[in-house]
Amino acid sequence: MKNRIKVLRAERDMTQEQLAELAGVSRNTIISMEKDKYCPSLKLGYRIAHVFGVGIDDVFTYEPDKDGPSGDDE
């Protein structure tokens, strides 16, 4: 899953610490998401989108080929 968190933060002149506080997570969580090392829960994804005042699709993009094998039974 790709995200635009760093871009959205920059557009709003927001630090990682500020976003973390508003989203209710640690700064390390924000860092990990920005580096594509952590995929947030749906609930956290919506909280982050809400902080930015945008829809979740404006923050996150699902890329099935990057998530490993896919199957219809999942």
Secondary structure, 3 states (H helix, E strand, C coil): CEECHHHHHHHCCCCHHHHHHHHCCCHHHHHHHHCCCCCCCHHHHHHHHHHHCCCHHHCEECCHHHCCCCCCCC
